[in-house]
């Protein structure tokens, strides 16, 4: 460490050897006054008995023992006045505009280079003419004691000042990037976003006072407006950050101060007299004073609840102390010690730490919650597997029972041959078919399709079975059969409406009678003439209303007749492109299978449906009847 201190000492000694502080020997002469009076620099003129508005000249004699080998420069920091500076009667620089187009470029650094041709050995005269018209300005050379010396050394001093500020701004900007990127990638909390806003607005506040900024020839009014806008708005983000960190509801008083800060900030974006800008600054000081107890109260409420509150409280305490010291210094002397930036930087670091602590706690709680959820999910999965097995076993048993309730029709009766297919969408279905042979040798068939599928539809199908066994022995007329079945099913059917078709084959008299309730009409074919036509009739849906009007249709039976009864599960089957099987495909299969037996035709249709359909969208049931 000793070599480092030695190097710093040598550099400082070298700089001091080339730079001369111009602290004493100054006089000031008001315009219109023939007398010059001794004054102090580093002290405002208004503090030495002068009143605003004023215009006059600073004078100082500077002795140069030997003619220098390089150009010199004068550095006067910032002056709350317009100025025009002369060396030995020759202008070396000016800032702002004198009346009548008065404009005090008060925040621009006064650094003026003195050409070597302007210098002379022995006594030299420095004159700084100023004009100050603002009551809120201190006026004159007061922020620091002017420096005179080698141009390179003066520039080095300015660079040192800028580097210090740039390092501070870089830290703020780094916090902004870290929090802004973190919020963009993970929008779980707004506290990081508000902290990023605090950092970037503070950068906007301090940027216009950098020495190097003023050499970029940016319009001075733009920098002034940026400075005050960012200064007024960044405390709002500090308060929003603290509120969002602790998920506290913002009080009405805080909302009012936020609104007033925002209004004042946007007012600073307009052109106005410098005095008016400083009046708004004083209002901002008052609002800042209101925010301090709000912040303290908010932190106190959470102080014992979380570690984040303790960390942020310490940062807020440091920021408040340094901020108050900065405000008091500025109000008393007009000189800004820039203590606020160190306080805000401390606060931001504690904010980053608080967010990190909060995120760590959240991740820990989330990990514990995930472990608990995994255990619960495992238990629930085991329970679901158990319930699924029970349900599966019940469905298998129900499917077995339904197969007994709906036995496959594969028989011959006199000149009639029957073959059937039942393909439920699930293990059990809502389609039902049955037959009954009467004492006179005639035979009745019933085919029903319950709306929906699964357990509810299967239960309704079982009720159809009970009612069929009751009605079939006593009623041969299809229309009367369906009317009575409708009355019996009406009390138990709510939304599961039923379509049905009943047919009665009188083989002795070669007559077919049938009636339909909302069901697809059966197809009639003749193996000898090769014709294929749907039977007519539709009728209302079963279970819809009590009073219905049904018609019994009659058709003469001939040798070679074939009848195909089916539910709409065939035609509504879909492939992967959501294209339906449709009536045309069914008619094509029936036409191609005219020479096949009923059983072979059914198998052909079943195979075609399975090849076509991606999955069944409903129960599929059909049967074929041939007459010899």
Residue pairs with C-beta under 8 A, 6 or more apart in sequence:
15 153
15 156
15 157
18 149
18 150
18 153
19 147
19 148
19 149
19 150
19 153
19 154
19 157
20 62
20 147
20 148
20 149
21 145
21 146
21 147
22 41
22 60
22 62
22 126
22 145
22 146
22 147
22 148
23 41
23 42
23 145
25 60
25 61
26 38
26 39
26 40
26 41
26 58
26 59
26 60
26 141
27 36
27 37
27 38
27 39
27 58
27 59
27 60
28 36
28 37
28 39
28 45
28 50
28 56
28 57
28 58
28 59
28 140
29 35
29 36
29 37
29 56
29 57
29 59
30 50
30 54
30 55
30 56
31 54
31 55
31 56
31 57
33 56
36 59
39 45
39 48
39 58
39 140
40 48
41 58
41 140
41 141
41 142
41 145
41 146
42 141
42 142
42 143
42 144
42 145
43 142
44 80
44 138
44 139
44 140
44 142
44 333
44 334
45 54
45 132
45 138
45 139
45 140
45 142
46 52
46 137
46 138
46 139
46 140
47 138
47 142
50 139
50 140
52 132
52 133
52 134
52 135
52 137
52 139
53 131
53 132
53 133
54 130
54 131
54 132
54 139
55 98
55 99
55 129
55 130
55 131
55 132
56 129
56 130
57 127
57 128
57 129
57 130
58 126
58 127
58 128
58 129
58 130
58 140
58 141
59 125
59 126
59 127
60 125
60 126
61 123
61 124
61 125
61 126
62 123
62 124
62 125
62 126
62 148
63 122
63 123
63 124
64 119
64 120
64 121
64 122
64 124
65 121
66 121
67 119
67 120
67 121
68 116
68 119
68 150
70 116
70 150
70 151
70 152
71 113
71 114
71 115
71 116
71 150
71 151
72 113
72 114
72 116
72 119
72 148
72 149
72 150
72 151
73 111
73 112
73 113
73 114
73 148
73 149
73 150
73 151
73 154
73 155
74 85
74 87
74 92
74 110
74 111
74 112
74 114
74 126
74 146
74 147
74 148
74 154
75 109
75 110
75 111
75 146
75 147
75 148
75 154
75 157
75 158
76 83
76 85
76 110
76 111
76 128
76 141
76 144
76 146
77 109
77 110
77 143
77 144
77 146
78 106
78 107
78 108
78 109
78 110
78 143
79 95
79 106
79 110
79 130
79 140
79 141
79 142
79 143
80 104
80 106
80 132
80 134
80 137
80 138
80 139
80 140
80 142
80 334
81 96
81 104
81 106
81 130
81 131
81 132
81 137
81 139
81 140
82 94
82 95
82 96
82 97
82 98
82 102
82 103
82 104
82 105
82 130
82 131
82 132
83 94
83 95
83 96
83 110
83 128
83 129
83 130
84 91
84 93
84 94
84 98
84 128
84 129
85 91
85 92
85 93
85 94
85 110
85 112
85 126
85 127
85 128
85 129
86 92
86 125
86 126
86 127
86 128
86 129
87 114
87 118
87 119
87 124
87 125
87 126
88 118
88 119
88 120
88 124
88 125
89 125
89 127
90 118
92 112
92 113
92 114
92 115
92 118
93 110
93 111
93 112
93 113
95 105
95 108
95 110
96 102
96 103
96 104
96 105
96 106
96 108
97 103
98 131
99 131
99 133
102 131
102 133
103 220
104 131
104 132
104 133
104 134
104 137
104 274
105 220
106 137
106 274
107 208
107 209
107 220
107 223
107 224
107 227
108 214
108 220
109 158
109 211
109 214
111 154
111 155
111 158
111 211
113 151
114 151
126 148
128 141
130 139
130 140
130 141
132 139
132 140
134 273
134 274
134 275
134 278
135 275
136 274
136 275
136 278
136 279
137 274
137 334
138 333
138 334
142 334
142 335
143 334
143 335
144 335
147 154
147 157
158 211
158 212
161 211
162 210
162 211
162 212
165 206
165 209
165 210
166 210
168 206
168 341
168 342
168 345
169 203
169 206
169 207
169 210
171 345
172 199
172 200
172 202
172 203
172 206
172 344
172 345
172 348
173 199
173 200
173 203
175 195
175 196
175 199
175 348
175 349
175 352
176 196
176 199
176 200
176 203
177 196
178 196
178 352
179 192
179 193
179 195
179 196
179 199
179 352
179 355
180 192
180 193
180 196
180 200
182 192
183 189
183 190
183 192
183 193
183 196
188 362
189 244
189 355
189 358
189 359
190 240
190 244
191 241
191 244
191 245
191 351
191 355
191 358
192 355
194 237
194 238
194 240
194 241
194 244
195 237
195 241
195 348
195 351
195 352
195 355
197 234
197 237
197 240
197 241
198 234
198 237
198 238
198 241
198 344
198 348
198 351
199 348
201 230
201 233
201 234
201 237
202 230
202 234
202 341
202 344
203 230
204 226
204 227
204 229
204 230
205 227
205 230
205 231
205 234
206 341
207 213
207 226
207 227
208 223
208 224
208 226
208 227
209 227
213 223
214 223
221 271
224 277
225 268
225 269
225 270
228 265
228 268
228 277
228 280
228 281
229 265
229 266
229 268
229 269
231 281
231 284
232 261
232 262
232 264
232 265
232 268
232 280
232 284
233 261
233 262
233 265
234 344
235 261
235 287
235 288
235 291
236 258
236 261
236 262
238 295
238 344
238 347
239 250
239 254
239 257
239 258
239 291
239 294
239 295
240 250
240 258
241 351
242 248
242 295
242 298
242 299
242 312
242 316
243 249
243 250
243 254
243 298
245 308
245 312
245 351
245 354
245 355
245 358
246 298
246 301
246 302
246 306
246 308
246 309
248 298
248 301
248 302
250 258
251 294
253 290
253 294
254 291
254 294
257 287
257 290
257 291
257 294
260 283
260 287
261 284
261 287
264 280
264 283
264 284
264 287
267 280
268 277
268 280
285 327
288 323
288 327
292 320
295 316
295 320
296 316
299 309
299 312
299 313
299 316
300 313
302 308
302 309
303 309
303 310
303 313
306 357
306 358
306 361
307 357
308 354
308 355
308 357
308 358
309 354
311 350
311 353
311 354
311 357
312 347
312 350
312 351
312 354
314 350
315 346
315 347
315 348
315 349
315 350
315 351
316 347
316 350
318 343
318 346
318 347
319 340
319 343
319 344
319 346
319 347
320 343
321 343
322 339
322 340
322 342
322 343
322 346
323 339
323 340
323 343
323 344
325 337
325 339
326 336
326 337
326 338
326 339
326 340
326 343
329 335
329 336
329 337
329 339
330 336
395 426
395 427
395 428
395 455
396 427
398 427
398 428
398 455
398 458
399 424
399 427
399 428
402 424
402 428
402 429
402 458
402 461
402 462
405 432
405 461
405 462
405 465
406 422
406 431
406 432
406 433
406 434
406 461
406 465
408 420
408 422
409 418
409 419
409 420
409 433
409 435
409 623
410 418
410 419
410 420
410 599
411 417
411 418
412 418
413 437
413 443
413 507
414 441
414 507
415 507
415 559
415 627
415 628
416 443
416 505
416 507
416 625
416 626
416 627
416 628
417 597
417 598
417 625
417 626
417 628
418 435
418 598
418 623
418 624
418 625
418 626
419 597
419 598
419 599
419 601
419 602
419 623
419 624
420 433
420 602
420 621
420 622
420 623
420 624
421 602
421 605
421 606
421 620
421 621
421 622
421 623
422 429
422 431
422 433
422 619
422 620
422 621
423 569
423 606
423 609
423 616
423 619
423 620
423 621
424 431
424 453
424 619
425 453
425 454
425 569
425 616
425 617
425 618
425 619
425 620
426 453
426 454
428 454
428 455
428 458
429 453
429 454
429 457
429 458
429 461
429 619
429 621
430 449
430 450
430 451
430 452
430 453
430 454
430 456
430 457
430 458
430 460
430 461
430 496
430 619
431 447
431 448
431 449
431 450
431 461
431 567
431 569
431 619
431 620
431 621
432 446
432 447
432 448
432 450
432 461
432 464
432 465
433 445
433 446
433 447
433 448
433 565
433 621
433 623
434 445
434 446
434 465
434 468
434 472
435 443
435 444
435 445
435 446
436 443
436 444
436 468
436 472
436 473
437 443
438 444
438 473
438 476
440 508
441 507
441 508
442 476
442 504
442 505
442 506
442 507
442 508
443 504
443 505
443 507
444 472
444 476
444 478
444 481
444 502
444 503
444 504
444 505
445 502
445 503
445 504
445 505
445 565
445 623
445 625
446 464
446 468
446 472
446 481
446 500
446 501
446 502
447 500
447 501
447 519
447 565
447 566
447 567
447 621
447 623
448 461
448 464
448 498
448 499
448 500
448 519
448 542
449 498
449 499
449 500
449 519
449 567
449 568
449 569
449 619
449 621
450 457
450 460
450 461
450 464
450 496
450 497
450 498
451 457
451 495
451 496
451 497
451 498
452 496
453 618
453 619
456 496
457 496
457 619
460 489
460 492
460 493
460 496
460 498
463 489
463 492
464 485
464 489
464 498
467 485
467 488
467 489
468 485
470 488
471 481
471 484
471 485
471 488
472 481
475 481
475 484
476 504
476 513
477 504
477 513
477 552
478 502
478 503
478 504
478 513
478 514
478 515
478 552
479 515
479 550
479 551
479 552
480 552
481 502
481 515
482 500
482 502
482 515
482 517
482 539
482 542
482 550
483 548
483 550
485 500
485 542
486 517
486 542
486 543
486 546
486 548
487 546
489 498
489 542
489 543
490 543
490 545
490 546
493 542
493 543
496 543
497 518
497 541
497 542
497 543
497 544
498 517
498 518
498 541
498 542
498 543
499 517
499 518
499 519
499 520
499 541
499 542
499 567
499 568
500 516
500 517
500 518
500 519
500 542
501 514
501 515
501 516
501 517
501 519
501 520
501 521
501 522
501 565
502 514
502 515
503 512
503 513
503 514
503 522
503 563
503 565
504 512
504 513
504 514
505 512
505 557
505 625
505 627
506 512
506 513
507 557
507 627
510 556
510 557
510 558
511 554
511 555
511 556
511 557
512 554
512 555
512 556
512 557
512 563
513 552
513 553
513 554
513 555
514 522
514 535
514 537
514 552
514 553
514 555
515 537
515 539
515 550
515 551
515 552
515 553
516 537
516 538
516 539
516 553
517 539
517 540
517 541
517 542
517 548
517 550
518 538
518 539
518 540
518 541
518 542
519 538
519 539
519 567
520 566
520 567
520 568
520 571
521 534
521 535
521 536
521 537
521 538
522 534
522 535
522 563
522 564
522 565
522 566
523 532
523 533
523 534
523 535
523 563
523 564
523 566
523 587
523 590
524 532
524 533
524 534
524 535
524 555
524 561
524 562
524 563
525 531
525 532
525 533
525 561
525 562
525 563
525 564
525 590
525 594
526 558
526 560
526 561
526 562
527 560
527 561
527 562
527 594
527 595
527 626
528 559
528 560
529 560
530 594
532 587
532 590
532 591
532 594
535 553
535 555
535 563
536 553
537 551
537 553
539 548
539 550
539 551
540 548
540 550
557 627
558 627
559 627
559 628
560 627
560 628
561 626
561 627
562 594
562 598
562 624
562 625
562 626
562 627
563 624
563 625
563 627
564 590
564 622
564 623
564 624
564 625
565 622
565 623
565 624
565 625
566 586
566 621
566 622
566 623
567 618
567 619
567 620
567 621
567 622
568 618
569 616
569 617
569 618
569 619
569 620
569 621
570 581
570 586
570 605
570 609
570 620
570 622
571 580
571 581
571 582
571 583
571 586
572 580
572 581
572 617
572 618
573 580
573 581
573 609
573 612
573 613
573 616
573 617
573 618
573 620
574 580
574 581
574 613
574 614
574 615
574 617
575 612
575 613
575 614
576 614
581 609
581 612
581 613
585 608
585 612
586 605
589 601
589 604
589 605
589 608
590 601
590 605
592 604
593 600
593 601
593 604
593 605
596 604
597 626
598 624
598 625
598 626
601 624
602 622
602 623
602 624
605 622
609 620
